[in-house]
Amino acid sequence: MSKQTAVDWLLEQMKSRPMTIIELDDIFYQAKKLEREQIEDAYLNGTIQFANDAEIINPKTSTDYYEQTYGGQHDPN
């Protein structure tokens, strides 16, 4: 079974039932959090694979990558 993307999860939530604006805001917050986790996981997996292939370790963390690439404007916190 494959993982569900943040967008797929969001669409599923929005189609499941009518929601208030407050509920929609919460759903969007959760989707952004899921998206960030998926981006960080993808970066980490790629870094590990690169380190294994090249026998080096990248000192950047997935959080560093996310902050550098997307900045704080997309932070769900």
N, CA, C and O atoms as a GROMACS GRO file, in nm:
protein
  308
    1MET      N    1   0.085  -0.118   0.000
    1MET     CA    2   0.000   0.000   0.000
    1MET      C    3   0.089   0.124   0.000
    1MET      O    4   0.180   0.135   0.082
    2SER      N    5   0.064   0.216  -0.090
    2SER     CA    6   0.144   0.337  -0.099
    2SER      C    7   0.093   0.443  -0.002
    2SER      O    8  -0.022   0.441   0.042
    3LYS      N    9   0.184   0.536   0.030
    3LYS     CA   10   0.146   0.646   0.118
    3LYS      C   11   0.055   0.743   0.043
    3LYS      O   12   0.060   0.754  -0.080
    4GLN      N   13  -0.026   0.810   0.116
    4GLN     CA   14  -0.117   0.909   0.060
    4GLN      C   15  -0.047   1.044   0.063
    4GLN      O   16   0.010   1.083   0.165
    5THR      N   17  -0.052   1.116  -0.049
    5THR     CA   18   0.008   1.249  -0.051
    5THR      C   19  -0.078   1.345   0.030
    5THR      O   20  -0.194   1.318   0.060
    6ALA      N   21  -0.017   1.457   0.066
    6ALA     CA   22  -0.090   1.560   0.142
    6ALA      C   23  -0.210   1.611   0.062
    6ALA      O   24  -0.316   1.637   0.119
    7VAL      N   25  -0.193   1.626  -0.068
    7VAL     CA   26  -0.303   1.676  -0.152
    7VAL      C   27  -0.415   1.573  -0.159
    7VAL      O   28  -0.532   1.610  -0.148
    8ASP      N   29  -0.381   1.446  -0.176
    8ASP     CA   30  -0.484   1.341  -0.178
    8ASP      C   31  -0.560   1.336  -0.046
    8ASP      O   32  -0.682   1.323  -0.044
    9TRP      N   33  -0.484   1.346   0.064
    9TRP     CA   34  -0.548   1.345   0.196
    9TRP      C   35  -0.643   1.464   0.211
    9TRP      O   36  -0.754   1.449   0.261
   10LEU      N   37  -0.597   1.582   0.166
   10LEU     CA   38  -0.679   1.703   0.175
   10LEU      C   39  -0.808   1.687   0.096
   10LEU      O   40  -0.916   1.719   0.145
   11LEU      N   41  -0.797   1.639  -0.027
   11LEU     CA   42  -0.916   1.619  -0.110
   11LEU      C   43  -1.012   1.519  -0.046
   11LEU      O   44  -1.134   1.540  -0.046
   12GLU      N   45  -0.959   1.412   0.009
   12GLU     CA   46  -1.043   1.313   0.075
   12GLU      C   47  -1.120   1.375   0.192
   12GLU      O   48  -1.239   1.350   0.209
   13GLN      N   49  -1.051   1.456   0.271
   13GLN     CA   50  -1.114   1.522   0.384
   13GLN      C   51  -1.224   1.618   0.340
   13GLN      O   52  -1.332   1.622   0.399
   14MET      N   53  -1.195   1.694   0.235
   14MET     CA   54  -1.291   1.795   0.188
   14MET      C   55  -1.414   1.732   0.124
   14MET      O   56  -1.523   1.789   0.130
   15LYS      N   57  -1.398   1.615   0.064
   15LYS     CA   58  -1.510   1.547   0.000
   15LYS      C   59  -1.595   1.467   0.098
   15LYS      O   60  -1.708   1.429   0.067
   16SER      N   61  -1.541   1.441   0.217
   16SER     CA   62  -1.608   1.350   0.310
   16SER      C   63  -1.738   1.406   0.369
   16SER      O   64  -1.832   1.332   0.398
   17ARG      N   65  -1.742   1.540   0.386
   17ARG     CA   66  -1.862   1.600   0.445
   17ARG      C   67  -1.853   1.752   0.435
   17ARG      O   68  -1.744   1.806   0.417
   18PRO      N   69  -1.965   1.820   0.446
   18PRO     CA   70  -1.961   1.966   0.450
   18PRO      C   71  -1.888   2.012   0.576
   18PRO      O   72  -1.900   1.950   0.682
   19MET      N   73  -1.813   2.121   0.564
   19MET     CA   74  -1.736   2.171   0.678
   19MET      C   75  -1.754   2.321   0.694
   19MET      O   76  -1.784   2.394   0.599
   20THR      N   77  -1.735   2.365   0.817
   20THR     CA   78  -1.736   2.508   0.845
   20THR      C   79  -1.600   2.566   0.805
   20THR      O   80  -1.506   2.492   0.777
   21ILE      N   81  -1.591   2.697   0.802
   21ILE     CA   82  -1.464   2.764   0.770
   21ILE      C   83  -1.357   2.726   0.873
   21ILE      O   84  -1.241   2.706   0.837
   22ILE      N   85  -1.395   2.717   0.998
   22ILE     CA   86  -1.300   2.680   1.103
   22ILE      C   87  -1.248   2.538   1.081
   22ILE      O   88  -1.129   2.512   1.098
   23GLU      N   89  -1.337   2.447   1.045
   23GLU     CA   90  -1.294   2.310   1.018
   23GLU      C   91  -1.204   2.304   0.895
   23GLU      O   92  -1.105   2.231   0.895
   24LEU      N   93  -1.237   2.381   0.792
   24LEU     CA   94  -1.152   2.385   0.672
   24LEU      C   95  -1.014   2.440   0.705
   24LEU      O   96  -0.914   2.389   0.655
   25ASP      N   97  -1.009   2.542   0.788
   25ASP     CA   98  -0.881   2.599   0.829
   25ASP      C   99  -0.796   2.492   0.899
   25ASP      O  100  -0.676   2.482   0.873
   26ASP      N  101  -0.857   2.414   0.986
   26ASP     CA  102  -0.786   2.307   1.055
   26ASP      C  103  -0.738   2.199   0.958
   26ASP      O  104  -0.627   2.149   0.971
   27ILE      N  105  -0.822   2.165   0.862
   27ILE     CA  106  -0.785   2.064   0.761
   27ILE      C  107  -0.667   2.113   0.678
   27ILE      O  108  -0.574   2.036   0.652
   28PHE      N  109  -0.668   2.240   0.637
   28PHE     CA  110  -0.556   2.295   0.560
   28PHE      C  111  -0.428   2.296   0.644
   28PHE      O  112  -0.320   2.266   0.592
   29TYR      N  113  -0.438   2.329   0.771
   29TYR     CA  114  -0.322   2.327   0.861
   29TYR      C  115  -0.264   2.186   0.868
   29TYR      O  116  -0.142   2.168   0.857
   30GLN      N  117  -0.349   2.087   0.885
   30GLN     CA  118  -0.303   1.949   0.892
   30GLN      C  119  -0.238   1.904   0.761
   30GLN      O  120  -0.139   1.831   0.762
   31ALA      N  121  -0.296   1.947   0.648
   31ALA     CA  122  -0.239   1.911   0.517
   31ALA      C  123  -0.101   1.974   0.499
   31ALA      O  124  -0.011   1.909   0.447
   32LYS      N  125  -0.084   2.099   0.541
   32LYS     CA  126   0.047   2.164   0.530
   32LYS      C  127   0.149   2.093   0.618
   32LYS      O  128   0.265   2.076   0.578
   33LYS      N  129   0.108   2.050   0.736
   33LYS     CA  130   0.198   1.977   0.825
   33LYS      C  131   0.238   1.844   0.761
   33LYS      O  132   0.355   1.806   0.765
   34LEU      N  133   0.143   1.773   0.703
   34LEU     CA  134   0.170   1.648   0.635
   34LEU      C  135   0.263   1.669   0.516
   34LEU      O  136   0.356   1.591   0.494
   35GLU      N  137   0.238   1.776   0.440
   35GLU     CA  138   0.323   1.807   0.325
   35GLU      C  139   0.468   1.831   0.370
   35GLU      O  140   0.561   1.780   0.307
   36ARG      N  141   0.485   1.906   0.475
   36ARG     CA  142   0.620   1.934   0.525
   36ARG      C  143   0.689   1.804   0.566
   36ARG      O  144   0.806   1.783   0.534
   37GLU      N  145   0.618   1.718   0.639
   37GLU     CA  146   0.676   1.590   0.680
   37GLU      C  147   0.718   1.507   0.560
   37GLU      O  148   0.823   1.445   0.561
   38GLN      N  149   0.635   1.508   0.454
   38GLN     CA  150   0.668   1.431   0.334
   38GLN      C  151   0.789   1.489   0.262
   38GLN      O  152   0.872   1.413   0.212
   39ILE      N  153   0.801   1.620   0.256
   39ILE     CA  154   0.917   1.684   0.193
   39ILE      C  155   1.043   1.651   0.272
   39ILE      O  156   1.146   1.615   0.214
   40GLU      N  157   1.035   1.664   0.404
   40GLU     CA  158   1.151   1.635   0.487
   40GLU      C  159   1.191   1.487   0.478
   40GLU      O  160   1.310   1.456   0.472
   41ASP      N  161   1.094   1.397   0.476
   41ASP     CA  162   1.124   1.254   0.463
   41ASP      C  163   1.189   1.224   0.328
   41ASP      O  164   1.285   1.147   0.321
   42ALA      N  165   1.138   1.285   0.222
   42ALA     CA  166   1.195   1.263   0.089
   42ALA      C  167   1.338   1.312   0.082
   42ALA      O  168   1.425   1.245   0.026
   43TYR      N  169   1.364   1.427   0.139
   43TYR     CA  170   1.500   1.480   0.140
   43TYR      C  171   1.592   1.388   0.220
   43TYR      O  172   1.703   1.356   0.176
   44LEU      N  173   1.546   1.347   0.337
   44LEU     CA  174   1.628   1.260   0.422
   44LEU      C  175   1.658   1.129   0.351
   44LEU      O  176   1.772   1.082   0.354
   45ASN      N  177   1.558   1.069   0.288
   45ASN     CA  178   1.580   0.944   0.216
   45ASN      C  179   1.680   0.963   0.102
   45ASN      O  180   1.765   0.877   0.081
   46GLY      N  181   1.671   1.073   0.030
   46GLY     CA  182   1.765   1.102  -0.077
   46GLY      C  183   1.905   1.125  -0.025
   46GLY      O  184   2.003   1.082  -0.086
   47THR      N  185   1.916   1.194   0.088
   47THR     CA  186   2.046   1.220   0.150
   47THR      C  187   2.111   1.091   0.195
   47THR      O  188   2.230   1.071   0.174
   48ILE      N  189   2.034   1.004   0.257
   48ILE     CA  190   2.087   0.876   0.301
   48ILE      C  191   2.135   0.794   0.182
   48ILE      O  192   2.243   0.735   0.186
   49GLN      N  193   2.055   0.790   0.075
   49GLN     CA  194   2.095   0.716  -0.044
   49GLN      C  195   2.222   0.775  -0.103
   49GLN      O  196   2.313   0.701  -0.141
   50PHE      N  197   2.230   0.908  -0.111
   50PHE     CA  198   2.350   0.974  -0.163
   50PHE      C  199   2.470   0.941  -0.077
   50PHE      O  200   2.578   0.912  -0.129
   51ALA      N  201   2.453   0.947   0.056
   51ALA     CA  202   2.563   0.918   0.148
   51ALA      C  203   2.609   0.774   0.132
   51ALA      O  204   2.729   0.746   0.135
   52ASN      N  205   2.515   0.682   0.114
   52ASN     CA  206   2.552   0.543   0.094
   52ASN      C  207   2.626   0.524  -0.037
   52ASN      O  208   2.723   0.448  -0.043
   53ASP      N  209   2.581   0.592  -0.142
   53ASP     CA  210   2.643   0.579  -0.273
   53ASP      C  211   2.782   0.643  -0.276
   53ASP      O  212   2.875   0.586  -0.334
   54ALA      N  213   2.796   0.759  -0.215
   54ALA     CA  214   2.921   0.834  -0.222
   54ALA      C  215   3.010   0.814  -0.100
   54ALA      O  216   3.123   0.863  -0.096
   55GLU      N  217   2.959   0.741  -0.002
   55GLU     CA  218   3.030   0.717   0.122
   55GLU      C  219   3.069   0.846   0.194
   55GLU      O  220   3.177   0.856   0.252
   56ILE      N  221   2.978   0.945   0.189
   56ILE     CA  222   2.994   1.068   0.264
   56ILE      C  223   2.864   1.097   0.336
   56ILE      O  224   2.760   1.040   0.302
   57ILE      N  225   2.869   1.184   0.432
   57ILE     CA  226   2.748   1.222   0.505
   57ILE      C  227   2.724   1.370   0.485
   57ILE      O  228   2.814   1.452   0.507
   58ASN      N  229   2.604   1.406   0.444
   58ASN     CA  230   2.564   1.544   0.424
   58ASN      C  231   2.529   1.603   0.561
   58ASN      O  232   2.442   1.549   0.629
   59PRO      N  233   2.594   1.712   0.602
   59PRO     CA  234   2.568   1.767   0.735
   59PRO      C  235   2.433   1.837   0.749
   59PRO      O  236   2.391   1.866   0.861
   60LYS      N  237   2.363   1.866   0.638
   60LYS     CA  238   2.235   1.935   0.646
   60LYS      C  239   2.126   1.838   0.690
   60LYS      O  240   2.127   1.720   0.652
   61THR      N  241   2.035   1.887   0.769
   61THR     CA  242   1.919   1.807   0.808
   61THR      C  243   1.805   1.834   0.711
   61THR      O  244   1.810   1.928   0.633
   62SER      N  245   1.704   1.751   0.718
   62SER     CA  246   1.586   1.773   0.634
   62SER      C  247   1.518   1.904   0.670
   62SER      O  248   1.462   1.970   0.583
   63THR      N  249   1.521   1.941   0.797
   63THR     CA  250   1.462   2.068   0.839
   63THR      C  251   1.539   2.185   0.780
   63THR      O  252   1.478   2.283   0.735
   64ASP      N  253   1.673   2.176   0.778
   64ASP     CA  254   1.755   2.279   0.714
   64ASP      C  255   1.718   2.294   0.567
   64ASP      O  256   1.703   2.405   0.516
   65TYR      N  257   1.703   2.180   0.499
   65TYR     CA  258   1.666   2.182   0.357
   65TYR      C  259   1.531   2.249   0.338
   65TYR      O  260   1.515   2.334   0.249
   66TYR      N  261   1.432   2.213   0.420
   66TYR     CA  262   1.298   2.271   0.407
   66TYR      C  263   1.302   2.421   0.429
   66TYR      O  264   1.245   2.498   0.351
   67GLU      N  265   1.369   2.464   0.535
   67GLU     CA  266   1.376   2.607   0.566
   67GLU      C  267   1.446   2.684   0.455
   67GLU      O  268   1.402   2.793   0.418
   68GLN      N  269   1.555   2.629   0.400
   68GLN     CA  270   1.628   2.696   0.293
   68GLN      C  271   1.545   2.702   0.165
   68GLN      O  272   1.546   2.802   0.094
   69THR      N  273   1.475   2.595   0.135
   69THR     CA  274   1.398   2.586   0.010
   69THR      C  275   1.266   2.660   0.017
   69THR      O  276   1.230   2.731  -0.077
   70TYR      N  277   1.193   2.646   0.128
   70TYR     CA  278   1.058   2.701   0.138
   70TYR      C  279   1.047   2.818   0.234
   70TYR      O  280   0.950   2.894   0.227
   71GLY      N  281   1.144   2.836   0.322
   71GLY     CA  282   1.141   2.947   0.416
   71GLY      C  283   1.029   2.935   0.517
   71GLY      O  284   0.952   2.839   0.515
   72GLY      N  285   1.021   3.033   0.605
   72GLY     CA  286   0.923   3.030   0.712
   72GLY      C  287   0.781   3.059   0.670
   72GLY      O  288   0.688   3.031   0.745
   73GLN      N  289   0.762   3.115   0.549
   73GLN     CA  290   0.625   3.154   0.510
   73GLN      C  291   0.532   3.034   0.496
   73GLN      O  292   0.410   3.051   0.499
   74HIS      N  293   0.586   2.913   0.479
   74HIS     CA  294   0.503   2.795   0.465
   74HIS      C  295   0.497   2.712   0.593
   74HIS      O  296   0.438   2.604   0.595
   75ASP      N  297   0.558   2.763   0.699
   75ASP     CA  298   0.563   2.689   0.823
   75ASP      C  299   0.422   2.677   0.881
   75ASP      O  300   0.356   2.779   0.903
   76PRO      N  301   0.374   2.554   0.906
   76PRO     CA  302   0.237   2.537   0.957
   76PRO      C  303   0.221   2.575   1.104
   76PRO      O  304   0.110   2.572   1.156
   77ASN      N  305   0.330   2.609   1.171
   77ASN     CA  306   0.321   2.643   1.314
   77ASN      C  307   0.275   2.785   1.334
   77ASN      O  308   0.262   2.830   1.448
   0.00000   0.00000   0.00000
